[in-house]
């Protein structure tokens, strides 16, 4: 049997009597979230958030057999005799229990801090099997594919999720002696998606469960941000945003029916500004994870222990580190847990995490923003170079969604989604800004997919064959011949302006030339160049390409000359004084002009640049 759990969604499947899975115990961290208040946990997808909530659910919930009325009555009568031991044996192997017993065994010699910890653990253990729990998930099967931004869709989603969750308690609550007829009637309206204030629907369900069990419940909300899904803040309607704000405010603020609430998600968009006046909400995110920093990921020593569980494996820690490590969460440097378990299970390294997500919304934004596309390209090629790392203000974590610029919104989304992580300098609390970088090879491959999808099409893939000769020779004449051959095949309806030629060439070059860096609309010298090819391998020459669109065929030669002149006038070649291009010795300047399917070009060769030995970027 494979010991590494992949595709296991319920915690009970992981630790049941028949289960033989290897898992990393995070039970000690329950003490930070189940005793009081509301905790919002924000981490990338597939980092263990849902499993963490399932662990809490299984630990707190009374056994299912107690739903029987006679058993409920018997439990109430004997509750003063039973201290949880009868039902708690399954949890004795957990770190929570082991730490509790360890502290109790040396209670007389504990430090003040250890005494406080012992008190917390006893309080948590007292909840085991004694606490009613409401678990609700707003996970969407279309997450990342179709933006959810309007009031009608948001409200319908809330109705469906809340009524479906309420149905689990249908028989229990409709026959409960602790609910009066009016309360049962309102519960029926929840079930039937009837006429109620749906902004208060979750609080209402909490109320009914609290009345039935005669004690406050623990509320677990998975993927709270599934209600709104977009990387464009301007696309969210004001009434949709207000509805979601009120839903969470009414659910989490002054809700007397809950003992504690634990919410998980990826983004904090809906929380920024939504909970003003609420001082009992603790947020643990990638910027300020607090005590939960190590929970949603694997430390290196944990990965090494997992490797020992499979002694015959051919996987090496160095390969796993390069592919999956690099996430900076507080003081921790963590591995992607989903990819680690998948790699150990399948005995091979692959892009498991990135393959399970959709980048549709990211790609759409890059297609419509050439400036942002250029920044993504430079980050892809130079993630470790501070100059090319996106920078965000630390205040962003408290900024209301609609106040963010589109670009900040985009980078912050990538950070929270797990495609980016904090650069080493970001850990300095005194800095007002923090930089972002690509954490590992798996996510770098995901960025390559972003860029490929921006320009990829069946036509681009078909025409890539024309660049085969240039790929082998790196000669300018082979590059120009490839452009001419491609123009013969392209449809005229796709060639309408300079930008259409630019998009065509970028798509072809990026998707076909893996040994070259393909830069688009890069700041250089005194302007912004159109395209640039920089070798990543043994070649020592590059190509600066400036594009022009001629209104008539007769203007082609003149426009090509103007394009070449622009390269010189704006000193685009100065880009190659930067350290990251120090291997470039020769620069070919190419002015290209297009009209319909015709092309003209002018070329010159730049003499080798004189670099200072200590040249800086």
C-alpha positions in Angstrom: 0.0 0.0 0.0 1.2 3.5 -0.8 1.9 5.3 2.5 1.8 8.8 1.1 -1.7 10.3 1.0 -2.6 12.0 -2.3 -6.3 12.7 -3.1 -7.3 12.2 0.5 -9.8 14.9 1.5 -11.1 13.8 4.9 -8.9 13.6 7.9 -10.7 10.5 9.1 -9.4 8.7 6.0 -5.9 9.7 7.0 -5.9 8.4 10.6 -8.7 5.8 10.6 -8.3 2.3 12.0 -7.5 0.9 8.6 -5.3 3.7 7.4 -1.6 3.3 7.1 -0.7 6.7 5.8 2.3 8.8 6.7 1.3 12.3 7.8 2.7 15.3 9.5 1.0 16.0 12.9 -0.2 19.6 13.3 -2.6 18.9 16.3 -0.5 21.1 18.7 -1.5 24.2 16.7 -5.2 23.7 17.4 -4.7 25.6 20.7 -4.2 28.8 18.8 -7.5 28.7 17.0 -10.2 26.8 18.8 -10.4 28.4 22.3 -11.9 31.8 21.3 -12.3 34.5 18.7 -12.1 34.3 14.9 -9.0 33.3 13.1 -8.6 33.8 9.4 -5.9 31.6 7.8 -4.7 32.6 4.4 -2.3 30.3 2.5 -1.9 29.0 -1.1 -4.2 26.3 -2.4 -3.4 22.6 -1.6 -1.2 23.6 1.4 -3.3 21.6 3.9 -5.9 24.2 5.0 -8.9 22.0 4.5 -7.2 19.0 6.1 -6.4 21.2 9.1 -10.1 22.1 9.5 -11.1 18.5 9.1 -8.7 17.6 11.9 -10.3 20.2 14.2 -13.8 18.9 13.2 -12.9 15.2 14.0 -11.3 16.2 17.3 -14.1 18.4 18.6 -17.2 16.7 17.2 -19.2 14.3 19.4 -19.3 10.7 17.9 -22.0 10.3 15.3 -23.7 7.7 17.5 -24.8 10.5 19.9 -27.3 11.6 17.3 -29.6 8.9 18.7 -32.0 10.5 21.2 -31.5 7.9 23.9 -27.7 8.2 23.6 -28.0 12.0 23.8 -30.0 11.7 27.0 -27.6 9.1 28.4 -24.6 11.3 27.6 -26.2 14.3 29.4 -26.9 12.2 32.5 -23.4 10.7 32.7 -21.4 13.7 31.4 -20.2 14.5 34.9 -18.6 11.0 35.1 -17.1 10.9 31.6 -14.1 13.0 31.0 -13.6 12.1 27.3 -11.3 9.1 27.9 -13.7 6.6 26.4 -13.8 8.3 23.1 -10.3 9.9 23.1 -8.1 6.8 22.7 -7.8 7.4 19.0 -6.2 10.8 19.7 -3.6 9.5 22.2 -0.9 9.2 19.4 -1.3 12.9 18.5 1.3 15.5 19.4 -1.3 17.4 21.3 -1.9 14.6 23.7 1.8 13.7 24.0 2.7 17.2 24.9 -0.1 17.5 27.4 1.0 14.3 29.2 4.6 15.4 29.1 3.8 18.7 30.8 1.5 17.1 33.3 4.3 14.6 34.3 6.5 17.4 35.3 3.9 19.9 36.5 5.9 20.8 39.7 8.9 22.0 37.8 7.3 23.9 34.9 8.3 27.4 34.0 5.6 30.1 33.9 5.4 29.8 30.1 5.1 26.0 30.3 2.3 26.4 32.9 0.4 28.7 30.5 0.9 26.1 27.7 -0.4 23.3 30.0 -3.5 25.3 30.8 -4.2 25.9 27.1 -3.7 22.3 26.2 -6.0 21.2 29.0 -8.6 23.6 27.8 -8.3 22.2 24.2 -8.4 18.6 25.4 -11.6 19.3 27.4 -13.3 20.2 24.1 -12.5 16.8 22.6 -15.7 15.0 21.5 -17.8 17.6 23.4 -18.2 20.5 21.0 -20.8 20.9 18.2 -19.1 22.0 15.0 -20.5 23.6 11.9 -18.3 23.0 8.8 -19.1 24.9 5.7 -17.1 25.3 2.4 -17.4 27.8 -0.3 -15.0 25.9 -2.6 -16.0 26.4 -6.2 -15.3 23.8 -9.0 -14.8 26.7 -11.4 -12.3 28.5 -9.1 -9.7 30.3 -11.2 -11.7 29.8 -14.5 -14.7 32.1 -14.4 -14.7 35.3 -12.3 -17.5 35.6 -9.8 -18.0 39.4 -9.4 -21.8 40.3 -9.5 -24.4 40.3 -6.8 -26.8 37.8 -8.4 -24.1 35.1 -8.7 -22.7 35.8 -5.2 -26.1 35.7 -3.5 -27.1 32.5 -5.4 -23.8 30.9 -4.3 -24.5 31.7 -0.7 -28.1 30.3 -0.9 -26.9 27.1 -2.4 -24.0 26.5 0.0 -25.9 27.4 3.2 -29.0 25.5 2.3 -27.0 22.4 1.3 -25.1 22.6 4.6 -28.3 23.1 6.6 -29.8 20.0 5.0 -27.3 17.9 7.0 -29.1 18.9 10.1 -32.6 18.8 8.7 -34.1 15.9 10.8 -32.2 16.9 13.9 -33.4 20.5 14.0 -36.9 20.0 12.7 -37.5 17.5 15.5 -35.5 19.4 18.2 -37.3 20.1 21.4 -35.1 23.2 21.9 -36.4 25.1 18.8 -39.8 26.7 18.8 -42.2 26.7 15.9 -41.1 30.1 14.6 -37.4 29.0 14.7 -38.2 25.8 12.8 -40.2 27.8 10.2 -37.1 30.0 9.6 -34.9 26.9 9.4 -37.3 25.6 6.7 -36.8 28.8 4.7 -33.0 28.2 4.9 -33.5 24.7 3.5 -35.8 25.9 0.7 -33.7 29.1 -0.2 -36.7 31.1 0.9 -37.4 34.7 1.9 -34.8 35.5 4.6 -32.0 38.0 4.9 -29.2 35.9 3.3 -26.5 38.1 4.7 -27.5 36.7 8.1 -28.0 33.1 6.9 -24.9 31.7 8.4 -25.4 33.4 11.8 -29.0 32.0 11.7 -27.8 28.5 11.2 -25.3 28.9 14.1 -28.2 30.1 16.3 -30.3 27.0 15.6 -27.4 24.6 16.3 -26.5 26.5 19.5 -30.1 26.3 20.7 -30.3 22.6 19.9 -27.1 21.6 21.6 -27.5 24.1 24.4 -23.9 25.2 24.0 -22.0 27.5 21.7 -20.6 25.9 18.6 -17.3 26.1 16.7 -17.7 27.4 13.2 -15.3 26.2 10.5 -15.4 28.0 7.1 -13.3 26.7 4.3 -12.4 28.8 1.3 -14.3 31.9 2.4 -13.0 33.8 -0.5 -14.6 31.5 -3.1 -17.5 33.9 -3.2 -15.5 36.4 -5.3 -12.9 35.2 -7.7 -11.1 37.7 -9.9 -7.7 39.4 -10.3 -9.3 42.6 -11.5 -10.6 44.7 -8.6 -12.5 46.9 -11.0 -14.7 44.0 -12.2 -16.3 43.5 -8.8 -19.6 45.3 -8.5 -20.2 47.5 -5.5 -23.4 45.7 -4.4 -21.6 42.3 -4.6 -18.7 43.5 -2.5 -21.1 45.0 0.0 -23.1 41.8 0.3 -20.0 39.8 1.0 -18.8 42.3 3.6 -22.0 42.2 5.5 -22.2 38.4 5.3 -18.8 38.0 7.0 -19.4 40.9 9.4 -22.7 39.4 10.6 -21.2 35.9 10.8 -18.0 36.8 12.7 -18.7 40.0 14.5 -20.6 39.7 17.9 -21.9 36.3 17.0 -22.9 35.1 20.5 -23.7 31.6 19.2 -20.1 30.6 18.4 -17.3 29.8 20.8 -14.6 30.1 18.1 -14.5 30.6 14.3 -11.7 29.4 12.0 -11.8 30.6 8.4 -9.5 29.6 5.6 -8.8 31.0 2.1 -6.2 32.2 -0.3 -6.8 36.0 -0.4 -7.7 38.6 2.1 -9.6 40.8 -0.4 -12.9 40.3 1.2 -11.6 40.9 4.7 -9.8 44.1 3.9 -12.2 46.8 5.1 -15.0 44.2 5.6 -14.4 43.8 9.3 -13.9 47.3 10.5 -14.7 47.6 14.2 -14.1 43.9 14.8 -11.1 43.5 17.1 -11.3 39.7 17.7 -10.2 38.6 14.2 -6.7 37.3 14.0 -5.3 37.0 10.5 -2.5 34.6 9.7 -1.2 35.1 6.2 2.1 34.8 4.4 3.2 38.2 5.6 2.3 37.8 9.2 1.7 34.1 9.9 2.2 34.3 13.7 2.3 31.0 15.5 0.9 29.2 12.5 3.9 29.8 10.3 5.1 26.1 10.0 1.6 24.5 9.7 0.9 24.8 6.0 4.0 23.4 4.4 6.9 21.0 5.3 10.2 21.9 6.9 13.3 20.3 5.4 13.7 18.0 8.4 10.2 16.8 7.9 10.8 16.1 4.2 13.9 14.1 5.2 11.9 12.0 7.6 9.3 11.4 4.9 12.1 10.2 2.6 13.1 7.7 5.3 9.6 6.2 5.2 10.4 5.0 1.6 14.0 3.6 1.9 14.1 2.3 -1.6 13.3 5.6 -3.3 15.5 7.1 -5.9 14.4 10.6 -5.0 17.1 12.9 -3.5 16.6 15.8 -1.0 18.6 18.1 -3.3 16.2 17.5 -6.2 13.2 18.0 -4.1 14.6 21.2 -2.6 15.2 22.7 -6.0 11.8 21.7 -7.3 9.5 22.4 -4.3 11.3 24.4 -1.6 11.6 28.2 -1.2 8.3 29.4 0.3 9.1 32.0 3.0 6.4 32.1 5.7 7.6 34.2 8.6 11.0 32.8 9.7 10.2 29.4 8.0 11.4 28.2 4.7 8.9 25.6 3.6 8.3 23.0 0.9 5.1 22.6 -1.1 3.3 19.8 0.8 1.1 18.7 -2.1 4.0 18.3 -4.5 6.1 16.5 -1.9 3.5 13.9 -1.1 2.7 13.5 -4.8 6.4 13.0 -5.7 6.9 10.5 -2.9 3.8 8.7 -3.9 4.6 8.5 -7.6 8.4 8.1 -7.1 9.1 10.9 -9.6 9.5 14.7 -9.7 6.9 16.7 -11.7 4.9 19.9 -11.5 2.1 18.4 -9.4 0.9 21.5 -7.6 0.8 23.8 -10.6 -0.9 21.2 -12.7 -3.9 21.3 -10.4 -4.6 25.0 -10.8 -6.0 27.3 -13.5 -4.1 30.4 -14.6 -6.9 31.7 -16.9 -7.5 34.9 -15.0 -3.8 35.7 -14.8 -3.3 35.1 -18.5 -6.3 37.3 -19.4 -4.8 40.2 -17.4 -1.4 39.8 -19.1 -3.0 39.8 -22.5 -4.6 43.2 -21.8 -1.6 44.9 -20.2 1.7 44.9 -22.1 3.5 46.8 -19.4 2.7 44.1 -16.8 3.6 41.4 -19.3 7.0 43.0 -19.7 7.5 42.9 -15.9 6.5 39.3 -15.7 9.0 38.4 -18.4 11.8 40.1 -16.6 10.9 38.4 -13.3 10.8 35.0 -15.1 14.3 35.5 -16.3 15.8 37.3 -13.4 13.8 36.3 -10.3 16.9 36.5 -8.0 17.8 40.0 -9.2 16.3 42.6 -6.8 15.9 45.2 -9.6 13.3 42.9 -11.4 11.5 41.7 -8.3 8.0 43.3 -7.8 7.8 45.5 -4.7 4.7 46.0 -2.6 4.0 48.2 0.5 3.6 46.4 3.8 0.4 48.4 4.3 -1.2 46.4 1.4 -2.4 43.7 3.8 -4.8 46.2 5.3 -5.8 48.0 2.2 -9.4 47.7 1.0 -9.7 45.7 -2.3 -11.1 48.5 -4.4 -8.3 50.9 -3.3 -5.6 48.7 -4.8 -4.1 49.4 -8.2 -4.5 46.7 -10.8 -0.8 46.0 -10.8 -0.5 45.7 -7.0 -3.6 43.6 -7.0 -2.0 41.2 -9.6 1.3 40.8 -7.7 -0.5 40.4 -4.3 -2.8 37.7 -5.8 0.3 35.8 -7.1 1.9 36.0 -3.7 -1.2 34.7 -1.9 -1.9 32.1 -4.5 1.6 30.6 -4.1 3.2 31.5 -7.4 5.4 34.0 -5.7 7.0 34.2 -2.3 8.8 36.8 -0.2 12.3 37.7 -1.2 14.9 37.3 1.6 15.0 41.1 2.3 11.2 41.0 2.8 11.8 39.5 6.3 13.1 42.8 7.6 10.3 44.4 9.6 11.7 47.9 9.5 11.3 48.1 5.7 8.1 49.7 4.4 8.2 47.7 1.2 8.9 44.0 0.5 10.1 42.3 -2.7 8.7 39.1 -4.3 10.5 36.3 -6.1 9.7 33.0 -7.8 10.2 30.3 -5.0 11.3 27.2 -6.9 11.5 25.4 -10.3 7.9 24.2 -10.2 6.6 27.8 -10.0 9.1 29.0 -12.5 7.7 26.5 -14.9 4.3 27.9 -14.1 5.5 31.4 -15.1 6.7 29.9 -18.4 3.2 28.6 -18.8 1.7 32.1 -18.2 3.9 33.6 -20.8 3.3 30.8 -23.3 -0.5 30.9 -22.8 -0.5 34.7 -23.4 0.6 34.3 -27.0 0.2 30.6 -27.8 -2.3 29.4 -30.4 -2.5 26.5 -32.8 -1.1 28.8 -35.5 1.9 29.8 -33.3 2.7 26.1 -32.6 2.4 25.2 -36.3 4.7 28.1 -37.4 7.4 27.4 -34.8 9.0 25.0 -37.4 10.2 28.1 -39.4 12.5 29.1 -36.5 14.3 25.7 -36.4 17.2 26.9 -38.5 17.7 30.0 -36.4 17.5 28.0 -33.3 20.4 25.9 -34.6 22.5 28.7 -36.2 21.6 31.9 -34.2 22.2 33.7 -37.5 20.4 37.0 -38.3 19.6 35.9 -41.9 17.9 32.7 -40.6 15.8 34.8 -38.2 14.7 37.2 -40.9 13.9 34.4 -43.3 11.7 32.8 -40.6 9.8 36.0 -40.2 9.2 36.2 -44.0 8.0 32.5 -44.1 5.6 33.1 -41.2 4.0 36.1 -42.9 3.1 34.0 -45.8 1.0 31.7 -43.6 -0.7 34.2 -41.3 -4.2 35.5 -42.0 -4.6 39.1 -43.1 -7.4 39.7 -40.6 -4.8 39.1 -37.8 -2.4 41.8 -39.2 -4.1 45.1 -38.5 -1.6 47.3 -36.6 1.9 47.3 -35.1 0.7 45.6 -31.9 -0.7 42.7 -33.9 2.7 42.0 -35.5 4.4 42.5 -32.1 2.1 39.9 -30.5 2.6 37.4 -33.3 6.4 37.7 -33.2 6.6 37.5 -29.4 4.4 34.4 -29.3 6.5 32.7 -31.9 9.8 33.6 -30.3 8.9 32.8 -26.7 7.3 29.5 -27.5 10.0 28.3 -30.0 13.3 29.5 -28.6 14.0 27.9 -25.2 17.7 28.8 -25.4 16.9 32.5 -25.7 15.4 35.1 -23.4 12.6 36.8 -25.2 12.0 40.3 -23.8 9.1 42.4 -24.8 8.6 46.2 -24.2 11.6 46.6 -21.9 12.8 49.9 -20.6 16.2 50.5 -22.1 18.4 53.6 -22.6 16.0 56.5 -23.2 12.9 54.5 -24.2 11.1 51.2 -24.4 12.3 48.7 -27.0 9.8 46.4 -28.7 11.6 43.0 -28.7 14.9 41.7 -27.7 16.5 38.2 -28.0 19.3 37.5 -25.5 21.1 34.1 -25.5 20.9 31.9 -22.4 23.5 29.4 -23.6 26.8 29.6 -25.4 26.0 32.4 -27.8 27.5 35.9 -27.2 25.3 38.1 -29.4 21.8 39.5 -29.1 19.2 41.1 -31.2 17.3 44.3 -30.6 14.2 44.5 -32.8 12.1 47.6 -33.3 8.8 47.3 -35.2 6.9 49.7 -37.4 3.7 49.4 -39.3 3.6 51.0 -42.8 0.3 52.4 -44.2 1.4 51.5 -47.7 3.8 49.1 -49.3 5.9 52.0 -50.6 6.6 53.2 -47.1 8.1 49.9 -45.9 11.8 50.8 -46.6 11.4 54.3 -45.0 9.7 52.8 -41.9 12.4 50.2 -41.5 15.0 53.0 -41.5 13.0 54.9 -38.9 12.8 51.8 -36.7 16.6 51.3 -36.9 17.2 55.0 -36.2 15.0 54.8 -33.1 17.2 52.1 -31.7 20.2 54.4 -32.0 18.5 57.6 -31.0 17.1 56.1 -27.8 20.3 54.2 -26.9 18.5 50.8 -26.5 21.9 49.1 -26.5 22.7 50.6 -23.0 20.5 47.9 -21.6 23.4 45.5 -22.1 25.7 47.3 -19.7 23.8 45.6 -16.9 25.5 42.7 -15.1 22.9 40.1 -16.1 23.9 40.7 -19.7 27.6 40.7 -19.3 28.0 37.6 -21.5 26.8 39.6 -24.5 29.6 40.9 -26.8 27.8 41.8 -30.0 24.5 43.5 -30.6 22.5 43.3 -33.8 20.1 46.1 -34.3 17.1 45.3 -36.5 14.5 47.7 -37.8 11.4 45.8 -39.1 8.5 47.4 -41.0 5.4 45.5 -42.0 2.5 46.2 -44.4 0.0 43.4 -44.8 2.2 40.3 -45.6 5.1 42.3 -46.8 8.2 43.1 -44.7 11.3 45.3 -45.0 14.3 45.5 -42.7 17.4 47.4 -42.0 20.2 46.0 -39.8 23.5 47.2 -38.3 26.0 45.6 -35.9 26.8 47.4 -32.7 30.5 47.4 -31.8 31.3 45.6 -28.5 30.2 47.7 -25.5 32.9 49.0 -23.1 32.0 47.8 -19.6 33.5 48.7 -16.4 34.6 45.8 -14.3 32.4 46.9 -11.4 29.4 47.8 -13.6 26.2 47.8 -11.7 22.7 47.2 -12.9 
